[in-house]
Amino acid sequence: MHNFKELKVWKAGIEVSKTTFQLCRTFPSEEKYGLISQMVLAAISIPSNIAEGCGRKSNKELHQFLNIALGSSFELETQFIIAKEFNYITTETLDRVCIQINDIQKMIYGLQKSLTN
């Protein structure tokens, strides 16, 4: 078992979740059950799956939950690109958020690699 609260990648996942919530508040209300709902779920899934994996018995199980978190990060990145296409966010905001998400992806890859060594 690992202490997820000490992991930099988990903390980064919390930050990207907060960013997602803040930005989604500015989206049109008709997106409440569409894009907003999908983005919030994907954002929450990142740190949640990291935490759940840390509570499992083996590194193999942790690796699988990190895969789920990684998939959610790519899903969220895509949803932010869609939000930009609909002009719900600016190019600058997209770039800033994508840097956050890409950093998380790199950290997940690194943590997975450390588990297999």
OpenMM code with the backbone's topology and positions (N, CA, C; nanometers):
from openmm import Vec3, app, unit

residues = "MET HIS ASN PHE LYS GLU LEU LYS VAL TRP LYS ALA GLY ILE GLU VAL SER LYS THR THR PHE GLN LEU CYS ARG THR PHE PRO SER GLU GLU LYS TYR GLY LEU ILE SER GLN MET VAL LEU ALA ALA ILE SER ILE PRO SER ASN ILE ALA GLU GLY CYS GLY ARG LYS SER ASN LYS GLU LEU HIS GLN PHE LEU ASN ILE ALA LEU GLY SER SER PHE GLU LEU GLU THR GLN PHE ILE ILE ALA LYS GLU PHE ASN TYR ILE THR THR GLU THR LEU ASP ARG VAL CYS ILE GLN ILE ASN ASP ILE GLN LYS MET ILE TYR GLY LEU GLN LYS SER LEU THR ASN".split()
positions = [
    Vec3(0.0835, -0.1187, 0.0000),
    Vec3(0.0000, 0.0000, 0.0000),
    Vec3(0.0876, 0.1246, 0.0000),
    Vec3(0.0421, 0.2251, -0.0711),
    Vec3(0.1146, 0.3513, -0.0810),
    Vec3(0.0273, 0.4624, -0.0231),
    Vec3(0.0894, 0.5651, 0.0315),
    Vec3(0.0151, 0.6799, 0.0818),
    Vec3(-0.0080, 0.7765, -0.0343),
    Vec3(-0.1272, 0.7729, -0.0918),
    Vec3(-0.1573, 0.8542, -0.2097),
    Vec3(-0.1458, 1.0027, -0.1830),
    Vec3(-0.1707, 1.0457, -0.0594),
    Vec3(-0.1677, 1.1888, -0.0273),
    Vec3(-0.0285, 1.2490, -0.0394),
    Vec3(0.0729, 1.1630, -0.0400),
    Vec3(0.2108, 1.2098, -0.0531),
    Vec3(0.2588, 1.2135, -0.1977),
    Vec3(0.1798, 1.1569, -0.2887),
    Vec3(0.2217, 1.1495, -0.4284),
    Vec3(0.1985, 1.2818, -0.5010),
    Vec3(0.3020, 1.3287, -0.5664),
    Vec3(0.2935, 1.4524, -0.6453),
    Vec3(0.1871, 1.4406, -0.7546),
    Vec3(0.1753, 1.3229, -0.8151),
    Vec3(0.0795, 1.3030, -0.9236),
    Vec3(-0.0642, 1.3114, -0.8710),
    Vec3(-0.0893, 1.2628, -0.7508),
    Vec3(-0.2228, 1.2730, -0.6920),
    Vec3(-0.2567, 1.4193, -0.6649),
    Vec3(-0.1593, 1.4926, -0.6088),
    Vec3(-0.1801, 1.6354, -0.5819),
    Vec3(-0.2065, 1.7118, -0.7116),
    Vec3(-0.1347, 1.6765, -0.8180),
    Vec3(-0.1568, 1.7405, -0.9481),
    Vec3(-0.2957, 1.7072, -1.0014),
    Vec3(-0.3419, 1.5859, -0.9760),
    Vec3(-0.4768, 1.5473, -1.0158),
    Vec3(-0.5829, 1.6280, -0.9440),
    Vec3(-0.5612, 1.6549, -0.8174),
    Vec3(-0.6533, 1.7400, -0.7412),
    Vec3(-0.6553, 1.8804, -0.8019),
    Vec3(-0.5381, 1.9320, -0.8362),
    Vec3(-0.5298, 2.0670, -0.8941),
    Vec3(-0.6021, 2.0755, -1.0287),
    Vec3(-0.5847, 1.9746, -1.1142),
    Vec3(-0.6514, 1.9788, -1.2439),
    Vec3(-0.8033, 1.9627, -1.2257),
    Vec3(-0.8449, 1.8915, -1.1219),
    Vec3(-0.9878, 1.8820, -1.0916),
    Vec3(-1.0435, 2.0185, -1.0519),
    Vec3(-0.9698, 2.0888, -0.9668),
    Vec3(-1.0133, 2.2227, -0.9262),
    Vec3(-1.0200, 2.3166, -1.0460),
    Vec3(-0.9194, 2.3110, -1.1317),
    Vec3(-0.9184, 2.3935, -1.2524),
    Vec3(-1.0389, 2.3621, -1.3397),
    Vec3(-1.0678, 2.2331, -1.3556),
    Vec3(-1.1807, 2.1909, -1.4383),
    Vec3(-1.3118, 2.2443, -1.3821),
    Vec3(-1.3320, 2.2298, -1.2514),
    Vec3(-1.4543, 2.2809, -1.1889),
    Vec3(-1.4679, 2.4312, -1.2112),
    Vec3(-1.3595, 2.5051, -1.1913),
    Vec3(-1.3635, 2.6502, -1.2069),
    Vec3(-1.3977, 2.6899, -1.3496),
    Vec3(-1.3354, 2.6250, -1.4460),
    Vec3(-1.3606, 2.6602, -1.5857),
    Vec3(-1.5006, 2.6196, -1.6300),
    Vec3(-1.5467, 2.5048, -1.5842),
    Vec3(-1.6802, 2.4594, -1.6246),
    Vec3(-1.7910, 2.5506, -1.5725),
    Vec3(-1.7647, 2.6238, -1.4656),
    Vec3(-1.8631, 2.7202, -1.4146),
    Vec3(-1.8923, 2.8308, -1.5161),
    Vec3(-1.7998, 2.8518, -1.6096),
    Vec3(-1.8177, 2.9584, -1.7087),
    Vec3(-1.8852, 2.9086, -1.8361),
    Vec3(-1.9076, 2.7779, -1.8471),
    Vec3(-1.9689, 2.7208, -1.9673),
    Vec3(-2.1192, 2.7523, -1.9679),
    Vec3(-2.1808, 2.7485, -2.0837),
    Vec3(-2.3261, 2.7709, -2.0909),
    Vec3(-2.4027, 2.6663, -2.0089),
    Vec3(-2.5123, 2.7076, -1.9490),
    Vec3(-2.5886, 2.6175, -1.8621),
    Vec3(-2.6430, 2.4956, -1.9365),
    Vec3(-2.6637, 2.5079, -2.0667),
    Vec3(-2.7149, 2.3920, -2.1421),
    Vec3(-2.6131, 2.2779, -2.1506),
    Vec3(-2.4892, 2.3041, -2.1125),
    Vec3(-2.3863, 2.1997, -2.1110),
    Vec3(-2.3810, 2.1243, -1.9783),
    Vec3(-2.4685, 2.1601, -1.8843),
    Vec3(-2.4658, 2.1002, -1.7507),
    Vec3(-2.4684, 1.9473, -1.7551),
    Vec3(-2.5525, 1.8900, -1.8392),
    Vec3(-2.5643, 1.7444, -1.8455),
    Vec3(-2.4890, 1.6856, -1.9647),
    Vec3(-2.4142, 1.7682, -2.0319),
    Vec3(-2.3356, 1.7232, -2.1455),
    Vec3(-2.1878, 1.7321, -2.1152),
    Vec3(-2.1240, 1.8299, -2.1772),
    Vec3(-1.9794, 1.8429, -2.1665),
    Vec3(-1.9328, 1.8657, -2.0221),
    Vec3(-2.0031, 1.9497, -1.9490),
    Vec3(-1.9619, 1.9765, -1.8100),
    Vec3(-1.9602, 1.8476, -1.7290),
    Vec3(-2.0661, 1.7716, -1.7391),
    Vec3(-2.0757, 1.6463, -1.6644),
    Vec3(-1.9618, 1.5514, -1.6998),
    Vec3(-1.9322, 1.5385, -1.8277),
    Vec3(-1.8254, 1.4497, -1.8726),
    Vec3(-1.6891, 1.4979, -1.8236),
    Vec3(-1.6663, 1.6284, -1.8298),
    Vec3(-1.5369, 1.6825, -1.7890),
    Vec3(-1.5146, 1.6661, -1.6393),
    Vec3(-1.6169, 1.6932, -1.5614),
    Vec3(-1.6045, 1.6811, -1.4165),
    Vec3(-1.5777, 1.5355, -1.3781),
    Vec3(-1.6498, 1.4436, -1.4409),
    Vec3(-1.6273, 1.3015, -1.4112),
    Vec3(-1.4851, 1.2580, -1.4475),
    Vec3(-1.4372, 1.2997, -1.5631),
    Vec3(-1.3017, 1.2627, -1.6053),
    Vec3(-1.1974, 1.3226, -1.5113),
    Vec3(-1.2174, 1.4489, -1.4745),
    Vec3(-1.1217, 1.5157, -1.3855),
    Vec3(-1.1158, 1.4480, -1.2490),
    Vec3(-1.2314, 1.4162, -1.1936),
    Vec3(-1.2371, 1.3515, -1.0629),
    Vec3(-1.1777, 1.2107, -1.0695),
    Vec3(-1.1924, 1.1467, -1.1826),
    Vec3(-1.1439, 1.0102, -1.1998),
    Vec3(-0.9916, 1.0003, -1.1876),
    Vec3(-0.9220, 1.1043, -1.2245),
    Vec3(-0.7754, 1.0986, -1.2228),
    Vec3(-0.7221, 1.0764, -1.0807),
    Vec3(-0.7446, 1.1706, -0.9868),
    Vec3(-0.6904, 1.1465, -0.8524),
    Vec3(-0.7616, 1.0325, -0.7800),
    Vec3(-0.8885, 1.0094, -0.8120),
    Vec3(-0.9627, 0.9023, -0.7447),
    Vec3(-0.9042, 0.7658, -0.7770),
    Vec3(-0.8709, 0.7425, -0.9022),
    Vec3(-0.8135, 0.6132, -0.9398),
    Vec3(-0.6712, 0.5968, -0.8884),
    Vec3(-0.5977, 0.7059, -0.8811),
    Vec3(-0.4643, 0.6989, -0.8214),
    Vec3(-0.4775, 0.6571, -0.6748),
    Vec3(-0.5705, 0.7197, -0.6037),
    Vec3(-0.5915, 0.6873, -0.4623),
    Vec3(-0.6385, 0.5434, -0.4455),
    Vec3(-0.7339, 0.5020, -0.5273),
    Vec3(-0.7845, 0.3654, -0.5148),
    Vec3(-0.6742, 0.2630, -0.5415),
    Vec3(-0.5932, 0.2894, -0.6429),
    Vec3(-0.4833, 0.1988, -0.6733),
    Vec3(-0.3834, 0.1887, -0.5601),
    Vec3(-0.3605, 0.2998, -0.4932),
    Vec3(-0.2661, 0.2996, -0.3805),
    Vec3(-0.3175, 0.2161, -0.2638),
    Vec3(-0.4475, 0.1992, -0.2570),
    Vec3(-0.5055, 0.1199, -0.1494),
    Vec3(-0.5112, -0.0286, -0.1791),
    Vec3(-0.4695, -0.0677, -0.2960),
    Vec3(-0.4726, -0.2092, -0.3338),
    Vec3(-0.3516, -0.2835, -0.2796),
    Vec3(-0.3576, -0.4151, -0.2873),
    Vec3(-0.2568, -0.4999, -0.2249),
    Vec3(-0.1274, -0.5137, -0.3033),
    Vec3(-0.1345, -0.4941, -0.4352),
    Vec3(-0.0152, -0.5205, -0.5147),
    Vec3(0.0153, -0.4056, -0.6106),
    Vec3(0.1400, -0.4007, -0.6527),
    Vec3(0.1802, -0.3013, -0.7518),
    Vec3(0.1122, -0.3264, -0.8860),
    Vec3(0.0806, -0.4523, -0.9138),
    Vec3(0.0094, -0.4847, -1.0380),
    Vec3(-0.1288, -0.4186, -1.0386),
    Vec3(-0.1973, -0.4242, -0.9253),
    Vec3(-0.3285, -0.3592, -0.9154),
    Vec3(-0.3139, -0.2069, -0.9248),
    Vec3(-0.2135, -0.1519, -0.8577),
    Vec3(-0.1881, -0.0082, -0.8661),
    Vec3(-0.1635, 0.0305, -1.0111),
    Vec3(-0.0846, -0.0472, -1.0823),
    Vec3(-0.0538, -0.0202, -1.2231),
    Vec3(-0.1826, -0.0113, -1.3046),
    Vec3(-0.2768, -0.1019, -1.2798),
    Vec3(-0.4031, -0.1016, -1.3536),
    Vec3(-0.4846, 0.0248, -1.3239),
    Vec3(-0.4910, 0.0656, -1.1981),
    Vec3(-0.5645, 0.1873, -1.1645),
    Vec3(-0.4957, 0.3116, -1.2206),
    Vec3(-0.3635, 0.3080, -1.2291),
    Vec3(-0.2920, 0.4180, -1.2946),
    Vec3(-0.3272, 0.4235, -1.4432),
    Vec3(-0.3470, 0.3063, -1.5057),
    Vec3(-0.3919, 0.3035, -1.6462),
    Vec3(-0.5281, 0.3706, -1.6617),
    Vec3(-0.6164, 0.3459, -1.5665),
    Vec3(-0.7490, 0.4085, -1.5722),
    Vec3(-0.7355, 0.5602, -1.5559),
    Vec3(-0.6534, 0.6030, -1.4607),
    Vec3(-0.6306, 0.7466, -1.4406),
    Vec3(-0.5708, 0.8099, -1.5657),
    Vec3(-0.4789, 0.7377, -1.6280),
    Vec3(-0.4163, 0.7876, -1.7508),
    Vec3(-0.5209, 0.8033, -1.8614),
    Vec3(-0.6062, 0.7033, -1.8760),
    Vec3(-0.7134, 0.7122, -1.9754),
    Vec3(-0.8044, 0.8305, -1.9493),
    Vec3(-0.8364, 0.8544, -1.8235),
    Vec3(-0.9203, 0.9695, -1.7875),
    Vec3(-0.8511, 1.1004, -1.8207),
    Vec3(-0.7197, 1.1041, -1.8062),
    Vec3(-0.6469, 1.2276, -1.8381),
    Vec3(-0.6535, 1.2581, -1.9878),
    Vec3(-0.6445, 1.1542, -2.0711),
    Vec3(-0.6560, 1.1753, -2.2158),
    Vec3(-0.7989, 1.2135, -2.2544),
    Vec3(-0.8942, 1.1546, -2.1843),
    Vec3(-1.0344, 1.1910, -2.2059),
    Vec3(-1.0562, 1.3385, -2.1718),
    Vec3(-1.0050, 1.3814, -2.0574),
    Vec3(-1.0202, 1.5209, -2.0155),
    Vec3(-0.9511, 1.6159, -2.1121),
    Vec3(-0.8337, 1.5797, -2.1570),
    Vec3(-0.7624, 1.6630, -2.2544),
    Vec3(-0.8467, 1.6812, -2.3808),
    Vec3(-0.9059, 1.5731, -2.4287),
    Vec3(-0.9918, 1.5793, -2.5471),
    Vec3(-1.1129, 1.6684, -2.5221),
    Vec3(-1.1712, 1.6576, -2.4058),
    Vec3(-1.2882, 1.7387, -2.3735),
    Vec3(-1.2533, 1.8870, -2.3660),
    Vec3(-1.1336, 1.9192, -2.3172),
    Vec3(-1.0911, 2.0592, -2.3181),
    Vec3(-1.0713, 2.1087, -2.4618),
    Vec3(-1.0202, 2.0233, -2.5480),
    Vec3(-1.0058, 2.0611, -2.6898),
    Vec3(-1.1434, 2.0884, -2.7501),
    Vec3(-1.2398, 2.0051, -2.7178),
    Vec3(-1.3775, 2.0259, -2.7659),
    Vec3(-1.4326, 2.1574, -2.7110),
    Vec3(-1.4076, 2.1845, -2.5837),
    Vec3(-1.4538, 2.3102, -2.5233),
    Vec3(-1.3955, 2.4306, -2.5969),
    Vec3(-1.2704, 2.4199, -2.6373),
    Vec3(-1.2076, 2.5269, -2.7156),
    Vec3(-1.2752, 2.5413, -2.8516),
    Vec3(-1.3066, 2.4284, -2.9147),
    Vec3(-1.3731, 2.4312, -3.0457),
    Vec3(-1.5082, 2.5024, -3.0393),
    Vec3(-1.5755, 2.4922, -2.9263),
    Vec3(-1.7039, 2.5597, -2.9070),
    Vec3(-1.6866, 2.7000, -2.8474),
    Vec3(-1.5605, 2.7440, -2.8351),
    Vec3(-1.5273, 2.8760, -2.7810),
    Vec3(-1.5726, 2.8958, -2.6365),
    Vec3(-1.5748, 2.7866, -2.5590),
    Vec3(-1.6050, 2.7976, -2.4169),
    Vec3(-1.4806, 2.8382, -2.3387),
    Vec3(-1.3634, 2.8134, -2.3972),
    Vec3(-1.2370, 2.8557, -2.3377),
    Vec3(-1.1488, 2.9136, -2.4478),
    Vec3(-1.0493, 2.9891, -2.4077),
    Vec3(-0.9560, 3.0494, -2.5031),
    Vec3(-0.8424, 2.9519, -2.5348),
    Vec3(-0.7687, 2.9838, -2.6379),
    Vec3(-0.6507, 2.9052, -2.6732),
    Vec3(-0.5500, 2.9072, -2.5595),
    Vec3(-0.5346, 3.0216, -2.4954),
    Vec3(-0.4402, 3.0339, -2.3853),
    Vec3(-0.4799, 2.9440, -2.2683),
    Vec3(-0.6087, 2.9404, -2.2391),
    Vec3(-0.6573, 2.8545, -2.1311),
    Vec3(-0.6359, 2.7080, -2.1667),
    Vec3(-0.6670, 2.6724, -2.2907),
    Vec3(-0.6448, 2.5352, -2.3359),
    Vec3(-0.4983, 2.4966, -2.3199),
    Vec3(-0.4095, 2.5832, -2.3640),
    Vec3(-0.2662, 2.5544, -2.3536),
    Vec3(-0.2242, 2.5344, -2.2085),
    Vec3(-0.2727, 2.6199, -2.1198),
    Vec3(-0.2388, 2.6128, -1.9775),
    Vec3(-0.2882, 2.4820, -1.9160),
    Vec3(-0.4118, 2.4452, -1.9466),
    Vec3(-0.4691, 2.3224, -1.8909),
    Vec3(-0.4008, 2.1988, -1.9497),
    Vec3(-0.3704, 2.2034, -2.0779),
    Vec3(-0.3036, 2.0891, -2.1406),
    Vec3(-0.1656, 2.0659, -2.0820),
    Vec3(-0.0976, 2.1723, -2.0423),
    Vec3(0.0320, 2.1562, -1.9752),
    Vec3(0.0124, 2.0820, -1.8434),
    Vec3(-0.0903, 2.1207, -1.7671),
    Vec3(-0.1207, 2.0526, -1.6414),
    Vec3(-0.1480, 1.9037, -1.6661),
    Vec3(-0.2316, 1.8765, -1.7641),
    Vec3(-0.2710, 1.7386, -1.7934),
    Vec3(-0.1522, 1.6582, -1.8448),
    Vec3(-0.0742, 1.7172, -1.9334),
    Vec3(0.0437, 1.6468, -1.9871),
    Vec3(0.1445, 1.6156, -1.8781),
    Vec3(0.1589, 1.7059, -1.7819),
    Vec3(0.2479, 1.6790, -1.6678),
    Vec3(0.1986, 1.5584, -1.5885),
    Vec3(0.0682, 1.5494, -1.5685),
    Vec3(0.0104, 1.4353, -1.4978),
    Vec3(0.0370, 1.3068, -1.5755),
    Vec3(0.0179, 1.3118, -1.7059),
    Vec3(0.0415, 1.1932, -1.7884),
    Vec3(0.1854, 1.1452, -1.7756),
    Vec3(0.2793, 1.2374, -1.7777),
    Vec3(0.4201, 1.2018, -1.7631),
    Vec3(0.4491, 1.1414, -1.6255),
    Vec3(0.3880, 1.2000, -1.5220),
    Vec3(0.4086, 1.1476, -1.3874),
    Vec3(0.3504, 1.0070, -1.3732),
    Vec3(0.2345, 0.9841, -1.4335),
    Vec3(0.1750, 0.8501, -1.4277),
    Vec3(0.2652, 0.7497, -1.4982),
    Vec3(0.3127, 0.7857, -1.6180),
    Vec3(0.4045, 0.6969, -1.6891),
    Vec3(0.5279, 0.6671, -1.6027),
    Vec3(0.5823, 0.7690, -1.5406),
    Vec3(0.7008, 0.7505, -1.4565),
    Vec3(0.6735, 0.6619, -1.3370),
    Vec3(0.5586, 0.6805, -1.2743),
    Vec3(0.5232, 0.5964, -1.1587),
    Vec3(0.5032, 0.4518, -1.2038),
    Vec3(0.4388, 0.4321, -1.3174),
    Vec3(0.4201, 0.2969, -1.3684),
    Vec3(0.5546, 0.2297, -1.3963),
    Vec3(0.6446, 0.3060, -1.4542),
    Vec3(0.7771, 0.2514, -1.4861),
    Vec3(0.8508, 0.2127, -1.3584),
    Vec3(0.8372, 0.2949, -1.2545),
    Vec3(0.9052, 0.2639, -1.1281),
    Vec3(0.8469, 0.1391, -1.0619),
    Vec3(0.7214, 0.1083, -1.0886),
    Vec3(0.6581, -0.0090, -1.0300),
    Vec3(0.7072, -0.1374, -1.0942),
    Vec3(0.7483, -0.1284, -1.2208),
    Vec3(0.7918, -0.2480, -1.2935),
    Vec3(0.9408, -0.2741, -1.2759),
    Vec3(1.0132, -0.1798, -1.2196),
    Vec3(1.1585, -0.1983, -1.1992),
    Vec3(1.1878, -0.2643, -1.0671),
] * unit.nanometer
topology = app.Topology()
chain = topology.addChain("A")
for resn in residues:
    res = topology.addResidue(resn, chain)
    for name in ("N", "CA", "C"):
        topology.addAtom(name, app.Element.getBySymbol(name[0]), res)
